[in-house]
Amino acid sequence: MRILLIGKNQATRVLADYFTQNPDNIVFSTLNNTSAEFIDIATENVQDLKDFALANEMSLTILCDKETILGPITAEFREAGLSIFSPESNAVKLISSKIWAKKFIYKNKIPTPRFQFFEKPQAAIEYVRKNKFPIVIKPDSSIVAETAICETFRQAKKIIENFFDSGHKKILIEEYLWGKEFSIYTICDGYNPLVLCEISKYQNSFAKLGVDFTNAKEKEKLTNETITPFINELSRGNGEYMGILGFNFVKNKDIISLISCTPFFKDIDAQIVIQSIDEDWARIFESAVSGTLCSNYSKIRTTQKHILTYEFYQNGKKENICSQAKTFNSARKLLLEEGANKSEIEEALKFWKY
């Protein structure tokens, strides 16, 4: 199989490593220093990417990050008759706005933190002046990963001014919810979503497969009342949503609140998702592209392994460590080797089953 990966993120690297393990695959990537063959074409250069895919008879192209998914690549490739895994750009543009997503969540009575959005800094400053802290402040665009959790009015005021001064037209302000953070990743062929896996989060620096914060009844409710309606709404009048969609939740006691969505794998989650699925990813992606995902799979099988990722900064650059660990001690050793302190390790492994 001839596969082209377009992106510059951790998911691009992880998928390159996965697909090249099969000697029958020929894999190309726009990200350098992966196990795939590097092609030196900028992701913005759609015409050259299309010409390359046609000349090399690509069986499948996968867009791996938000920037490429939001761009014109999908439409250009499909017009040329190329098989590409990516949702229609109109549908993605909706969830690229955190404000649109919040409005949809609110309209459909899905629990979510109390929020307001602002187009003027002074109105936003007056709003936070009257609110309790901590409080969360985000730019509207989901491409921008910046999120500030502010504990004082002075800090919030500075963040608001910085966001507007740096060119953001709108910002979202929401209450901070205490609780257990987790993500549910789904894949959709344009008709129905299938759940891939649930990933537990710890202090925003750790992610782990192996402990679910939800029970079977809660999962079914989230699928029927949140995930499926959300994807149906995206597809209505905007093209079928065929792609990955991650749902980020917080569970506080028995209340599960939807915080945000992402149209592909987060860096900290990418390797966990790929390693945790006990299926052939090439077949999964091909089934989604052909619209036969739900015909070929009634359920996506996952492994029973514990998988842990640790996100940290080294020389000012964000890095990700991923490891499969069968025991508490092996996971603890990994984190010690990577420089995590005692409190971080205790928090990350608090719910580890061994």
C-alpha positions as CSV (number, residue, x, y, z in Angstrom):
1,M,0.0,0.0,0.0
2,R,1.3,3.5,-0.9
3,I,0.5,6.0,1.9
4,L,1.1,9.7,2.1
5,L,1.0,11.4,5.5
6,I,0.6,15.2,5.4
7,G,1.3,17.1,8.7
8,K,3.9,18.4,11.0
9,N,2.8,17.0,14.4
10,Q,3.3,14.1,16.6
11,A,0.4,12.1,15.0
12,T,2.3,12.3,11.7
13,R,5.4,10.8,13.3
14,V,3.4,8.1,15.1
15,L,1.5,7.0,12.0
16,A,4.8,7.0,10.0
17,D,6.3,4.6,12.6
18,Y,3.2,2.4,12.5
19,F,2.7,2.0,8.8
20,T,6.4,1.4,8.0
21,Q,6.4,-1.6,10.3
22,N,4.6,-3.4,7.4
23,P,7.1,-4.2,4.7
24,D,4.3,-4.2,2.1
25,N,3.7,-0.4,2.7
26,I,5.5,2.4,1.0
27,V,5.1,5.4,3.2
28,F,5.9,9.1,2.5
29,S,5.7,12.0,5.0
30,T,5.9,15.8,4.9
31,L,7.5,15.6,8.3
32,N,11.3,15.0,8.3
33,N,13.2,12.6,10.5
34,T,10.5,9.9,10.7
35,S,10.7,6.3,9.6
36,A,8.8,7.2,6.4
37,E,10.4,8.6,3.3
38,F,10.5,12.4,3.6
39,I,9.1,14.5,0.8
40,D,10.3,18.1,0.9
41,I,7.0,19.8,-0.1
42,A,5.5,22.4,2.1
43,T,2.0,21.5,3.4
44,E,0.7,24.8,2.0
45,N,1.8,23.8,-1.6
46,V,-1.3,21.9,-2.5
47,Q,-0.6,21.7,-6.2
48,D,2.8,20.0,-5.7
49,L,1.4,17.7,-3.1
50,K,-1.4,16.7,-5.5
51,D,1.0,16.2,-8.4
52,F,3.2,14.0,-6.1
53,A,0.3,11.9,-5.0
54,L,-0.9,11.4,-8.6
55,A,2.6,10.6,-10.0
56,N,3.3,8.1,-7.2
57,E,-0.1,6.5,-7.3
58,M,-1.0,7.0,-3.7
59,S,-3.5,4.4,-2.3
60,L,-4.3,6.6,0.6
61,T,-3.5,10.1,1.9
62,I,-4.0,11.1,5.6
63,L,-4.2,14.6,6.8
64,C,-2.7,14.5,10.3
65,D,-3.0,18.0,11.8
66,K,-5.6,20.8,12.1
67,E,-3.9,23.2,9.8
68,T,-3.9,20.8,6.8
69,I,-7.4,19.5,7.6
70,L,-8.7,23.1,7.5
71,G,-6.9,23.9,4.3
72,P,-7.9,23.2,0.6
73,I,-6.1,19.9,0.3
74,T,-9.1,17.7,0.9
75,A,-11.2,19.3,-1.9
76,E,-8.3,19.4,-4.3
77,F,-7.4,15.7,-3.8
78,R,-11.0,14.5,-4.0
79,E,-11.5,16.4,-7.2
80,A,-8.4,14.7,-8.7
81,G,-9.9,11.3,-7.7
82,L,-7.3,10.7,-4.9
83,S,-8.3,8.7,-1.8
84,I,-7.9,11.0,1.2
85,F,-8.8,10.6,4.9
86,S,-10.1,14.0,6.0
87,P,-13.5,15.6,6.7
88,E,-15.1,18.1,4.5
89,S,-13.5,21.5,5.2
90,N,-16.9,23.2,5.8
91,A,-17.6,20.8,8.7
92,V,-14.2,21.3,10.2
93,K,-14.4,25.1,10.0
94,L,-17.3,24.9,12.4
95,I,-15.4,23.0,15.1
96,S,-12.4,25.2,14.4
97,S,-14.3,27.8,16.3
98,K,-14.5,27.1,20.0
99,I,-17.4,29.5,20.2
100,W,-19.4,27.7,17.6
101,A,-18.8,24.4,19.5
102,K,-19.9,25.9,22.8
103,K,-23.0,27.3,21.2
104,F,-23.9,23.9,19.8
105,I,-23.2,22.2,23.1
106,Y,-25.4,24.7,25.0
107,K,-28.2,24.5,22.4
108,N,-28.3,20.7,22.7
109,K,-28.4,20.9,26.6
110,I,-25.1,19.0,26.9
111,P,-23.4,19.8,30.3
112,T,-20.5,22.3,29.8
113,P,-18.8,24.9,31.9
114,R,-20.5,28.3,32.1
115,F,-19.1,30.5,29.3
116,Q,-19.1,33.9,27.5
117,F,-17.3,35.1,24.4
118,F,-16.1,38.6,23.7
119,E,-14.9,40.7,20.8
120,K,-13.7,43.6,22.9
121,P,-11.0,43.5,25.6
122,Q,-12.7,45.9,28.0
123,A,-16.0,43.9,28.1
124,A,-14.0,40.7,28.8
125,I,-12.0,42.4,31.6
126,E,-15.2,43.6,33.3
127,Y,-16.7,40.1,33.0
128,V,-13.8,38.4,34.8
129,R,-13.7,41.2,37.4
130,K,-17.1,39.9,38.7
131,N,-16.3,36.2,38.5
132,K,-14.8,33.6,40.8
133,F,-11.4,32.2,40.1
134,P,-9.8,30.1,38.7
135,I,-11.1,31.0,35.3
136,V,-10.2,29.7,31.8
137,I,-9.4,32.0,28.9
138,K,-9.0,30.8,25.3
139,P,-8.8,32.3,21.8
140,D,-11.7,31.3,19.5
141,S,-9.6,29.4,17.0
142,S,-9.1,25.7,17.8
143,I,-5.8,25.8,15.8
144,V,-4.3,27.9,18.5
145,A,-3.5,25.6,21.4
146,E,-3.1,28.4,23.9
147,T,-5.3,28.1,27.0
148,A,-4.8,30.1,30.1
149,I,-6.0,29.1,33.6
150,C,-6.0,32.3,35.6
151,E,-6.1,32.4,39.4
152,T,-6.3,36.2,39.9
153,F,-7.9,39.1,38.3
154,R,-4.6,40.7,37.5
155,Q,-3.4,37.6,35.7
156,A,-6.7,37.3,33.7
157,K,-6.6,41.0,32.7
158,K,-3.0,40.6,31.3
159,I,-4.0,37.4,29.4
160,I,-7.0,39.1,27.8
161,E,-5.0,42.1,26.7
162,N,-2.2,39.8,25.3
163,F,-4.7,37.7,23.3
164,F,-6.3,40.8,21.7
165,D,-2.9,42.5,21.2
166,S,-1.6,39.4,19.3
167,G,-4.5,39.7,16.8
168,H,-7.2,37.4,18.1
169,K,-10.6,38.8,17.2
170,K,-12.7,36.8,19.7
171,I,-11.9,35.0,23.0
172,L,-13.8,32.5,25.1
173,I,-14.0,32.7,28.9
174,E,-15.4,29.8,30.9
175,E,-15.5,28.6,34.5
176,Y,-12.8,26.2,35.6
177,L,-14.2,22.8,36.4
178,W,-12.5,20.6,39.0
179,G,-12.7,16.9,38.2
180,K,-11.2,14.0,36.3
181,E,-10.2,14.8,32.7
182,F,-10.6,12.3,29.9
183,S,-10.9,12.2,26.1
184,I,-13.0,9.9,23.9
185,Y,-11.8,9.5,20.4
186,T,-14.1,8.5,17.6
187,I,-13.8,7.8,13.9
188,C,-16.6,8.4,11.4
189,D,-17.2,7.4,7.8
190,G,-19.6,10.2,7.2
191,Y,-22.6,8.3,8.6
192,N,-22.0,6.9,12.0
193,P,-19.2,7.3,14.6
194,L,-17.4,4.4,16.2
195,V,-15.6,4.9,19.5
196,L,-11.9,4.2,19.4
197,C,-10.9,4.5,23.0
198,E,-11.0,6.5,26.2
199,I,-7.9,8.2,27.5
200,S,-7.4,9.3,31.1
201,K,-5.6,12.7,31.7
202,Y,-3.5,13.7,34.7
203,Q,-2.5,17.3,35.4
204,N,-2.5,18.0,31.6
205,S,1.0,16.5,31.5
206,F,0.1,12.8,31.4
207,A,-2.2,10.7,29.4
208,K,-2.9,7.0,29.9
209,L,-4.9,4.1,28.5
210,G,-5.9,1.4,31.0
211,V,-8.2,3.3,33.4
212,D,-11.6,4.4,32.3
213,F,-13.3,7.2,34.3
214,T,-16.7,6.2,32.8
215,N,-18.8,3.0,33.2
216,A,-20.6,1.2,30.4
217,K,-23.9,3.1,31.0
218,E,-22.1,6.5,31.0
219,K,-20.3,5.6,27.7
220,E,-23.6,4.6,26.1
221,K,-25.2,7.8,27.2
222,L,-22.3,9.9,26.0
223,T,-22.4,8.2,22.6
224,N,-26.1,8.6,22.1
225,E,-26.6,12.0,23.6
226,T,-23.4,13.8,22.8
227,I,-21.1,12.2,20.2
228,T,-23.7,11.1,17.6
229,P,-25.8,14.3,17.7
230,F,-22.6,16.4,17.5
231,I,-21.4,14.6,14.4
232,N,-24.9,14.7,12.8
233,E,-25.0,18.4,13.3
234,L,-21.6,18.9,11.8
235,S,-22.7,16.9,8.7
236,R,-26.0,18.8,8.2
237,G,-25.5,21.1,5.2
238,N,-21.7,21.0,5.6
239,G,-20.7,17.8,3.9
240,E,-20.4,14.4,5.6
241,Y,-18.0,14.3,8.6
242,M,-15.5,11.6,7.6
243,G,-12.6,11.7,10.0
244,I,-11.3,11.6,13.6
245,L,-13.1,13.6,16.2
246,G,-11.9,13.8,19.8
247,F,-14.3,14.8,22.7
248,N,-12.6,16.2,25.8
249,F,-14.6,15.8,29.0
250,V,-14.4,16.5,32.8
251,K,-16.1,14.2,35.2
252,N,-17.1,15.7,38.6
253,K,-18.9,13.2,40.7
254,D,-21.7,12.0,38.5
255,I,-21.8,15.0,36.1
256,I,-19.8,14.7,32.9
257,S,-19.2,18.0,31.1
258,L,-18.0,18.4,27.5
259,I,-15.1,20.9,27.4
260,S,-14.0,20.9,23.7
261,C,-13.5,18.9,20.5
262,T,-10.5,18.3,18.3
263,P,-10.6,17.1,14.6
264,F,-7.6,14.7,15.0
265,F,-5.4,13.2,17.7
266,K,-3.7,15.6,20.2
267,D,0.0,15.2,20.4
268,I,-0.1,13.7,23.9
269,D,-2.7,11.2,22.8
270,A,-1.6,10.2,19.3
271,Q,0.7,7.2,20.2
272,I,-1.7,5.9,22.8
273,V,-4.6,5.8,20.4
274,I,-2.5,4.1,17.6
275,Q,-1.0,1.5,20.0
276,S,-4.2,0.8,21.8
277,I,-6.2,-0.3,18.7
278,D,-6.0,-4.0,18.0
279,E,-7.0,-3.6,14.4
280,D,-5.3,-2.9,11.1
281,W,-5.2,0.9,10.9
282,A,-4.8,0.9,7.1
283,R,-8.1,-1.1,6.8
284,I,-9.8,1.2,9.3
285,F,-8.9,4.4,7.3
286,E,-9.8,2.7,4.0
287,S,-13.2,1.7,5.3
288,A,-13.8,5.2,6.5
289,V,-12.9,6.7,3.1
290,S,-15.1,4.2,1.3
291,G,-18.1,4.8,3.7
292,T,-18.1,1.2,4.9
293,L,-16.6,1.6,8.3
294,C,-19.8,0.7,10.2
295,S,-20.4,-2.2,7.8
296,N,-16.9,-3.6,8.4
297,Y,-16.8,-2.9,12.2
298,S,-19.5,-3.2,14.8
299,K,-16.8,-2.3,17.4
300,I,-13.2,-1.3,17.3
301,R,-11.1,-3.7,19.4
302,T,-8.6,-2.3,21.9
303,T,-5.6,-3.9,23.7
304,Q,-5.6,-4.6,27.4
305,K,-2.1,-3.0,27.8
306,H,-1.4,0.0,30.0
307,I,0.0,2.8,27.8
308,L,1.3,6.0,29.3
309,T,2.5,9.3,27.7
310,Y,4.3,12.0,29.4
311,E,4.4,15.5,27.9
312,F,7.3,17.8,28.9
313,Y,9.5,20.7,27.8
314,Q,13.1,20.2,26.9
315,N,15.3,23.2,25.8
316,G,12.0,25.1,25.2
317,K,10.6,22.5,22.9
318,K,7.6,20.3,23.8
319,E,8.5,16.6,23.7
320,N,6.4,13.4,24.2
321,I,7.4,10.1,25.8
322,C,5.2,7.1,25.2
323,S,5.7,3.7,26.8
324,Q,3.8,0.5,27.3
325,A,4.0,-0.5,30.9
326,K,2.5,-3.7,32.4
327,T,3.2,-2.8,36.0
328,F,3.0,0.2,38.3
329,N,6.8,0.0,38.9
330,S,7.7,0.0,35.2
331,A,5.6,3.1,34.6
332,R,7.1,4.8,37.7
333,K,10.6,4.0,36.4
334,L,9.8,5.6,33.1
335,L,8.6,8.9,34.7
336,L,11.7,8.9,37.0
337,E,14.0,8.6,34.0
338,E,12.3,11.5,32.3
339,G,12.6,13.8,35.3
340,A,9.1,13.8,36.7
341,N,9.0,14.8,40.4
342,K,7.5,12.8,43.2
343,S,4.1,14.7,43.3
344,E,3.8,14.4,39.5
345,I,4.4,10.7,39.6
346,E,1.9,10.1,42.4
347,E,-0.8,12.1,40.5
348,A,-0.1,10.3,37.2
349,L,-0.2,6.8,38.6
350,K,-2.9,7.4,41.2
351,F,-5.5,5.2,39.4
352,W,-3.1,2.7,38.0
353,K,-4.4,-0.9,38.2
354,Y,-1.7,-3.5,38.7
